[in-house]
Amino acid sequence: MAQVLEFKLPDLGEGLTEAEIVRWLVAVGDVVAIDQPVVEVETAKAMVEVPCPYGGVVTARYGEEGTELPVGAPLLTVAVGGTGAPEERAEAAPEAAPTAAESAVSSEYSGNVLVGYGTAGPAARRRRVKHASPTAGQTPAAPKAAVAAPAPVAAPAPVAVAVAAAVPASAGPVPVISPLVRKLARDRGLDLREVRGSGPEGLILRADVELALAALERPVAAPAPASTPAASPAATPVAAAGERIPLRGLRGVVADKLSRSRTEIPDATCWVDADATELMAARRAMNTAGGPKISLLALLARICAHALDRFPELNSTVDTAAREIVRLPAVHLGFAAQTPRGLVVPVVRDAGTRTAESLTAEFARLTESARQGTLTPADLTGGTFTLNNYGVFGVDGSTPIINHPEAAMLGVGRIIPKPWVHQGELAVRQVVQLSLTFDHRVCDGGTAGGFLRYVADCVEQPAVLLRTV
């Protein structure tokens, strides 16, 4: 006899509390092996394939692609060690002999741990409640668990279809998968049994709930009392106007982080123009000498690392609880990367000890992973200073927002030919604007200006910094 186990969305680490289903890798009825990836989810930081710790036959999936689930919500159920038929079907018909494929599935449990879940032994078996066939004028009482748990996305068994036809819609379980949709309705006092779902098979989506709430909040036309002033046009609800884009996933995390930076950090910005002609010439010379190509970003990273070694105040963070400035021993350099998912800041570990070639290779690896959406949480955390090359967007200057909880960010504009006084004569030189946004709590303007001036000097005379170690 099959034992049906429920696999819940595990804790994916780094404080993440929810994830969005991007793509199911298995279907109902598929045979899965232990630790086989069953779903691809998108967290606020990365795309993750979630492995199932059980081996068996998938009996139900919870959530359509695009559904956002909190950690701990059911993902799917797996029949282990038996026929693999769904529970409903097992109760409706005698048990059949296992197929060859199902018999080959191991009933062992994974010993691996994906933060927050491990399976040293079988999970507790869900209690099954059998009901007698309904007689005329009677309806079977639904188990309490059916009300609390979201309905699985699986083809219903024939018996379930017959019962649904005999029971009024208001008496059966509400067709809602997402716990977030249930919470939204519960918090706003909306009865989901009165909402018509627009999803597959009448599934109630978040948009359905928001539309129902907007209809409830729409004022009813009625003559106003003489003592009540007429409502101004600005007070008219505009819930249905314009496109609404939820601040969730990566976009939500970026919004929260930037807002926190602006709220907590008293930042200031200074900038300077620099003649980058010699830096560009040195890069060309290095790349024509043979060997791996060196990127401009790698040279700027080496300059930043040298500057931070001279001005360690800017490679620090502020412990607000202890009211202390913490100077960090190593330079873990973040760099802003624009991707189809939005802005991300991958981190190059120990940038201060790397050569130009090593930095170039690591920038290339992290940039490709960012574009593919395969960055891990470890790739996106632990930065101590950020380098932002917004010149690739064709702009000269900016006032960057500090990547909290860091203390500074260097912005680099485009490098373009400009008139410049060189050796006492007017000449056309390759000029770049550099801007430094810094946390005024960790240093004063003299230190920030000294850092930026040193960076500009290195851009103008880079030879001393281009030796590999």
C-alpha positions as CSV (number, residue, x, y, z in Angstrom):
1,M,0.0,0.0,0.0
2,A,1.4,3.4,-1.0
3,Q,2.4,5.9,1.6
4,V,1.6,9.5,0.4
5,L,4.2,12.0,1.6
6,E,3.9,15.8,1.2
7,F,7.0,17.8,0.2
8,K,6.9,21.4,1.2
9,L,8.9,24.4,-0.1
10,P,12.1,24.3,1.9
11,D,14.0,27.2,3.4
12,L,16.3,28.3,0.6
13,G,18.6,30.3,2.9
14,E,19.7,33.9,3.1
15,G,16.5,34.9,4.9
16,L,14.3,34.2,1.9
17,T,10.7,33.6,2.9
18,E,9.0,33.0,-0.5
19,A,9.6,31.9,-4.0
20,E,7.8,32.0,-7.3
21,I,7.2,28.8,-9.4
22,V,8.9,29.3,-12.7
23,R,8.7,25.9,-14.3
24,W,7.5,22.5,-13.2
25,L,10.0,19.7,-14.1
26,V,7.6,16.8,-13.4
27,A,3.9,16.1,-14.0
28,V,1.3,14.3,-12.0
29,G,1.9,10.5,-12.5
30,D,5.6,10.9,-13.2
31,V,8.1,8.6,-11.3
32,V,10.7,10.6,-9.5
33,A,14.0,9.5,-7.9
34,I,15.4,10.6,-4.6
35,D,16.9,14.1,-4.9
36,Q,15.6,14.6,-8.4
37,P,14.8,18.3,-9.2
38,V,11.1,18.6,-9.5
39,V,10.5,22.4,-9.8
40,E,12.4,25.5,-10.8
41,V,11.6,28.5,-8.5
42,E,12.7,32.1,-8.6
43,T,13.7,33.7,-5.3
44,A,14.5,37.3,-4.8
45,K,18.2,36.4,-5.4
46,A,18.4,33.6,-7.9
47,M,16.8,30.8,-9.9
48,V,16.9,27.5,-8.0
49,E,16.0,23.9,-8.9
50,V,14.4,22.3,-5.9
51,P,15.1,18.5,-5.4
52,C,12.5,16.2,-3.9
53,P,13.8,14.1,-1.0
54,Y,11.4,11.2,-1.7
55,G,11.4,8.6,-4.4
56,G,8.0,7.6,-5.8
57,V,5.2,8.7,-8.0
58,V,3.9,12.3,-8.1
59,T,0.2,12.3,-7.1
60,A,-0.4,16.1,-6.9
61,R,1.3,19.4,-7.6
62,Y,0.5,22.6,-5.7
63,G,0.6,25.8,-7.6
64,E,0.6,26.8,-11.2
65,E,3.7,28.4,-12.9
66,G,3.8,32.0,-11.8
67,T,2.3,31.3,-8.3
68,E,4.3,32.7,-5.4
69,L,4.5,30.4,-2.4
70,P,5.9,31.0,1.1
71,V,8.5,28.7,2.7
72,G,6.7,25.8,4.2
73,A,3.8,25.7,1.7
74,P,3.1,22.3,0.0
75,L,4.9,21.8,-3.4
76,L,3.7,18.3,-4.3
77,T,2.8,14.9,-2.9
78,V,4.6,11.7,-3.7
79,A,3.3,8.1,-3.3
80,V,6.2,6.1,-1.8
81,G,6.5,2.3,-1.7
82,G,3.2,1.3,-3.3
83,T,1.1,1.7,-6.4
84,G,1.6,5.4,-6.5
85,A,-2.0,6.1,-7.2
86,P,-3.5,9.2,-5.6
87,E,-5.2,8.6,-2.3
88,E,-8.6,9.5,-3.7
89,R,-8.2,6.8,-6.3
90,A,-6.9,4.3,-3.8
91,E,-10.1,4.7,-1.7
92,A,-12.4,4.5,-4.7
93,A,-11.1,1.3,-6.2
94,P,-9.2,-1.9,-5.0
95,E,-5.5,-1.5,-5.0
96,A,-3.8,-2.6,-8.2
97,A,-0.5,-4.4,-8.5
98,P,2.5,-2.0,-8.9
99,T,3.9,-1.4,-12.3
100,A,7.5,-2.2,-13.2
101,A,8.5,1.4,-13.2
102,E,6.9,2.1,-9.8
103,S,8.3,-1.1,-8.3
104,A,11.8,0.1,-9.2
105,V,11.4,3.4,-7.3
106,S,13.2,3.3,-4.0
107,S,11.2,4.0,-0.9
108,E,14.3,5.4,0.9
109,Y,14.5,9.1,1.9
110,S,17.1,11.6,1.0
111,G,19.7,12.4,3.6
112,N,20.7,15.6,1.9
113,V,19.8,18.9,3.3
114,L,18.7,22.0,1.4
115,V,18.6,24.7,4.1
116,G,15.7,24.0,6.4
117,Y,14.8,20.4,5.4
118,G,16.4,17.1,5.6
119,T,14.8,13.6,5.7
120,A,16.5,11.4,8.2
121,G,13.3,9.3,8.1
122,P,9.9,9.3,6.6
123,A,7.7,12.2,7.1
124,A,4.6,11.7,9.2
125,R,1.9,10.1,7.2
126,R,-1.1,12.2,6.6
127,R,-4.3,11.0,8.2
128,R,-6.9,9.9,5.7
129,V,-10.6,10.2,6.6
130,K,-13.0,7.9,4.8
131,H,-16.6,9.0,4.1
132,A,-19.7,7.0,3.5
133,S,-21.4,7.5,0.2
134,P,-23.8,10.5,0.4
135,T,-27.4,9.7,0.5
136,A,-30.3,11.9,-0.7
137,G,-30.3,15.3,1.0
138,Q,-27.0,14.7,2.7
139,T,-23.5,15.9,1.9
140,P,-20.3,14.4,3.3
141,A,-18.4,16.6,5.8
142,A,-15.0,17.7,4.5
143,P,-12.0,17.0,6.6
144,K,-10.7,20.1,8.6
145,A,-7.3,19.8,6.9
146,A,-9.0,20.4,3.5
147,V,-10.0,23.8,4.6
148,A,-6.6,24.9,5.9
149,A,-4.5,23.4,3.1
150,P,-4.5,24.7,-0.5
151,A,-6.1,22.4,-3.1
152,P,-3.6,20.4,-5.2
153,V,-3.5,21.0,-8.9
154,A,-4.3,17.5,-10.0
155,A,-6.9,15.8,-12.1
156,P,-9.7,14.9,-9.7
157,A,-10.8,11.2,-9.5
158,P,-14.2,10.2,-10.8
159,V,-15.6,9.9,-7.3
160,A,-14.5,13.5,-6.5
161,V,-16.2,14.7,-9.6
162,A,-19.5,13.0,-8.7
163,V,-19.4,14.5,-5.2
164,A,-18.6,18.0,-6.6
165,A,-21.7,17.7,-8.8
166,A,-23.9,16.8,-5.9
167,V,-22.7,19.4,-3.5
168,P,-23.4,23.1,-3.9
169,A,-20.3,25.2,-4.8
170,S,-20.5,27.1,-1.5
171,A,-20.2,23.8,0.5
172,G,-17.0,22.5,-1.1
173,P,-13.4,23.6,-0.7
174,V,-12.5,27.0,-2.2
175,P,-10.5,26.6,-5.4
176,V,-7.4,28.6,-4.2
177,I,-3.9,27.4,-4.4
178,S,-1.8,30.3,-3.2
179,P,-1.6,30.9,0.6
180,L,-0.9,34.5,-0.2
181,V,-4.2,34.9,-2.0
182,R,-6.0,33.3,1.0
183,K,-4.2,35.7,3.4
184,L,-5.1,38.7,1.3
185,A,-8.8,37.8,1.3
186,R,-8.8,37.0,5.0
187,D,-7.0,40.2,5.9
188,R,-9.5,42.3,3.9
189,G,-12.6,40.3,5.1
190,L,-13.5,38.9,1.7
191,D,-15.4,35.6,1.5
192,L,-13.6,33.6,-1.3
193,R,-16.7,31.5,-1.9
194,E,-18.3,34.6,-3.5
195,V,-15.4,35.1,-5.9
196,R,-15.4,33.6,-9.4
197,G,-12.0,32.4,-10.4
198,S,-10.5,33.2,-13.8
199,G,-7.8,30.5,-13.6
200,P,-7.8,26.9,-14.9
201,E,-10.9,25.0,-13.7
202,G,-12.1,28.1,-11.8
203,L,-8.9,28.6,-9.9
204,I,-9.0,31.9,-7.9
205,L,-6.0,34.0,-8.7
206,R,-4.7,37.1,-6.9
207,A,-6.1,39.3,-9.7
208,D,-9.6,37.9,-9.0
209,V,-9.3,38.8,-5.3
210,E,-8.0,42.3,-6.1
211,L,-10.8,42.9,-8.6
212,A,-13.4,41.7,-6.1
213,L,-11.9,44.0,-3.4
214,A,-12.0,46.9,-5.8
215,A,-15.6,46.3,-6.5
216,L,-16.5,46.2,-2.8
217,E,-14.6,49.4,-2.1
218,R,-16.3,51.2,-5.0
219,P,-18.6,53.8,-3.5
220,V,-22.4,53.3,-4.2
221,A,-24.1,56.3,-5.7
222,A,-26.5,57.8,-3.1
223,P,-27.7,61.3,-2.3
224,A,-25.3,62.9,0.1
225,P,-26.7,64.6,3.3
226,A,-26.9,68.4,3.0
227,S,-24.3,68.8,5.8
228,T,-21.7,66.6,4.0
229,P,-19.5,68.4,1.5
230,A,-19.3,66.8,-2.0
231,A,-16.3,64.5,-2.5
232,S,-13.5,66.0,-4.5
233,P,-12.5,64.3,-7.8
234,A,-9.1,63.4,-6.2
235,A,-10.9,61.2,-3.7
236,T,-12.3,58.9,-6.4
237,P,-10.7,55.4,-6.2
238,V,-8.3,54.8,-9.1
239,A,-7.7,51.1,-8.3
240,A,-8.7,50.0,-11.8
241,A,-6.7,52.7,-13.6
242,G,-3.2,52.0,-15.1
243,E,-1.1,48.9,-15.0
244,R,-0.1,47.5,-11.5
245,I,3.2,45.7,-11.2
246,P,3.7,43.9,-7.9
247,L,7.0,44.8,-6.1
248,R,8.0,41.2,-5.5
249,G,10.9,38.9,-6.2
250,L,14.1,40.7,-7.2
251,R,12.3,44.0,-7.9
252,G,10.9,43.9,-4.4
253,V,14.2,43.2,-2.8
254,V,15.9,46.0,-4.8
255,A,13.2,48.4,-3.8
256,D,13.5,47.5,-0.1
257,K,17.3,47.7,-0.1
258,L,17.5,51.0,-1.8
259,S,14.8,52.5,0.4
260,R,16.6,51.2,3.5
261,S,19.9,52.7,2.2
262,R,18.3,56.1,1.7
263,T,16.6,55.9,5.1
264,E,19.5,54.8,7.2
265,I,22.6,56.1,5.5
266,P,23.5,59.8,5.5
267,D,25.2,59.7,2.1
268,A,27.1,62.3,0.2
269,T,28.6,62.4,-3.3
270,C,31.7,64.0,-4.8
271,W,32.9,63.6,-8.4
272,V,35.9,64.5,-10.6
273,D,36.8,64.3,-14.3
274,A,39.9,62.3,-15.1
275,D,42.0,61.8,-18.2
276,A,41.8,58.1,-19.0
277,T,43.9,58.2,-22.2
278,E,46.9,56.4,-20.5
279,L,44.6,53.8,-18.9
280,M,43.1,52.9,-22.3
281,A,46.5,52.8,-23.9
282,A,47.9,50.5,-21.2
283,R,44.9,48.2,-21.7
284,R,45.5,48.0,-25.5
285,A,49.2,47.3,-24.9
286,M,48.4,44.4,-22.5
287,N,45.9,42.9,-24.9
288,T,48.2,43.1,-27.9
289,A,51.0,41.4,-26.0
290,G,49.2,38.0,-26.1
291,G,47.5,36.0,-23.4
292,P,44.0,36.4,-22.0
293,K,42.3,39.7,-22.7
294,I,42.1,42.2,-19.8
295,S,38.8,44.1,-19.3
296,L,38.5,47.7,-18.4
297,L,36.4,46.8,-15.4
298,A,39.2,44.6,-14.1
299,L,41.7,47.5,-14.3
300,L,39.2,49.8,-12.4
301,A,38.8,47.0,-9.8
302,R,42.5,46.9,-9.2
303,I,42.6,50.6,-8.8
304,C,39.7,50.5,-6.3
305,A,41.5,47.7,-4.3
306,H,44.7,49.8,-4.1
307,A,42.7,52.9,-3.1
308,L,40.8,51.0,-0.4
309,D,44.1,49.8,1.0
310,R,45.1,53.4,1.5
311,F,41.7,54.5,2.7
312,P,40.3,51.6,4.7
313,E,37.6,53.8,6.2
314,L,35.6,53.2,3.0
315,N,35.9,49.4,3.2
316,S,33.7,49.3,6.3
317,T,30.1,49.0,7.6
318,V,28.2,50.6,10.5
319,D,26.9,48.5,13.3
320,T,23.9,50.7,14.3
321,A,23.0,48.5,17.3
322,A,26.5,48.8,18.8
323,R,27.1,52.3,17.4
324,E,30.4,51.1,16.0
325,I,32.2,51.4,12.6
326,V,33.5,48.0,11.6
327,R,36.5,48.1,9.2
328,L,36.6,45.0,7.1
329,P,39.9,43.1,6.5
330,A,39.3,42.0,2.9
331,V,37.9,43.7,-0.2
332,H,35.0,41.8,-1.6
333,L,34.1,43.9,-4.6
334,G,30.5,44.0,-5.8
335,F,29.7,45.3,-9.3
336,A,26.4,46.3,-10.7
337,A,25.1,44.1,-13.5
338,Q,21.9,44.7,-15.5
339,T,20.0,41.5,-16.3
340,P,16.6,40.6,-17.8
341,R,15.4,40.0,-14.2
342,G,16.6,43.5,-13.1
343,L,19.7,44.9,-11.4
344,V,21.9,42.5,-9.4
345,V,25.2,43.1,-7.7
346,P,27.5,39.9,-7.9
347,V,30.5,39.9,-5.6
348,V,34.1,39.1,-6.5
349,R,35.7,37.6,-3.4
350,D,39.2,38.8,-2.3
351,A,39.4,41.3,-5.1
352,G,42.5,42.9,-3.5
353,T,44.6,39.8,-3.9
354,R,43.6,39.0,-7.5
355,T,45.5,39.8,-10.7
356,A,44.0,41.7,-13.7
357,E,43.6,38.4,-15.5
358,S,41.9,36.7,-12.5
359,L,39.6,39.7,-12.1
360,T,38.6,39.6,-15.8
361,A,37.8,35.9,-15.7
362,E,35.7,36.3,-12.5
363,F,33.8,39.3,-13.8
364,A,33.0,37.3,-17.0
365,R,31.8,34.2,-15.0
366,L,29.6,36.2,-12.7
367,T,28.2,38.3,-15.5
368,E,27.2,35.2,-17.5
369,S,25.6,33.6,-14.5
370,A,23.7,36.8,-13.8
371,R,22.3,36.8,-17.4
372,Q,21.4,33.2,-17.1
373,G,19.7,33.7,-13.7
374,T,22.0,31.1,-12.1
375,L,23.7,33.2,-9.5
376,T,23.7,31.6,-6.1
377,P,22.9,33.5,-2.9
378,A,26.6,33.3,-2.0
379,D,27.4,35.1,-5.3
380,L,25.2,38.0,-4.3
381,T,26.1,38.6,-0.6
382,G,29.1,39.7,1.4
383,G,30.2,42.7,-0.6
384,T,32.3,45.4,1.1
385,F,32.5,48.0,-1.7
386,T,30.7,48.4,-5.0
387,L,31.9,49.5,-8.4
388,N,29.2,50.7,-10.7
389,N,30.1,51.2,-14.4
390,Y,27.0,53.1,-15.6
391,G,29.0,54.4,-18.6
392,V,27.8,51.3,-20.5
393,F,24.4,53.0,-20.7
394,G,25.9,56.0,-22.4
395,V,25.8,58.5,-19.5
396,D,28.5,60.6,-18.0
397,G,27.6,61.0,-14.3
398,S,25.3,59.8,-11.6
399,T,24.8,60.0,-7.8
400,P,24.8,56.2,-6.9
401,I,22.8,54.9,-4.0
402,I,25.0,52.9,-1.6
403,N,24.5,49.2,-1.6
404,H,23.5,48.7,2.1
405,P,25.2,47.8,4.4
406,E,28.4,48.9,2.6
407,A,29.9,52.4,3.1
408,A,30.7,53.6,-0.4
409,M,30.2,53.1,-4.1
410,L,32.4,54.3,-7.0
411,G,30.5,55.2,-10.2
412,V,32.2,55.3,-13.6
413,G,30.7,57.2,-16.5
414,R,31.4,56.7,-20.2
415,I,34.9,57.4,-21.6
416,I,34.7,59.8,-24.5
417,P,37.0,62.2,-26.4
418,K,36.9,65.7,-24.9
419,P,39.0,68.9,-25.1
420,W,41.6,68.7,-22.3
421,V,44.7,70.6,-21.3
422,H,47.5,68.1,-21.5
423,Q,51.1,69.2,-20.8
424,G,50.2,72.8,-21.1
425,E,48.4,72.5,-24.5
426,L,44.8,71.9,-25.5
427,A,44.3,68.4,-26.8
428,V,41.6,65.9,-27.4
429,R,41.8,63.2,-24.7
430,Q,39.7,60.3,-23.4
431,V,37.9,61.7,-20.4
432,V,35.8,60.0,-17.8
433,Q,33.8,61.3,-14.9
434,L,34.2,59.4,-11.6
435,S,31.7,59.8,-8.7
436,L,31.9,58.5,-5.2
437,T,28.9,58.2,-2.9
438,F,30.0,57.5,0.7
439,D,28.5,57.1,4.2
440,H,29.3,60.3,6.0
441,R,29.3,58.4,9.3
442,V,32.4,56.4,8.5
443,C,34.5,59.4,7.2
444,D,34.5,63.1,6.4
445,G,34.8,64.8,3.1
446,G,38.6,64.9,3.3
447,T,38.9,61.2,3.4
448,A,36.4,60.7,0.6
449,G,38.0,63.4,-1.5
450,G,41.4,61.8,-0.9
451,F,40.1,58.4,-2.1
452,L,38.5,59.8,-5.2
453,R,41.6,61.9,-6.1
454,Y,43.8,58.8,-5.7
455,V,41.6,56.8,-8.0
456,A,41.7,59.6,-10.6
457,D,45.4,59.8,-10.4
458,C,45.7,56.0,-11.0
459,V,43.4,56.3,-14.0
460,E,45.6,59.0,-15.4
461,Q,48.9,57.2,-14.5
462,P,48.1,53.5,-14.2
463,A,51.5,51.9,-14.9
464,V,52.3,51.4,-11.3
465,L,49.1,49.4,-10.7
466,L,49.3,47.1,-13.8
467,R,51.9,44.7,-12.5
468,T,50.5,41.2,-11.9
469,V,51.2,39.5,-8.6
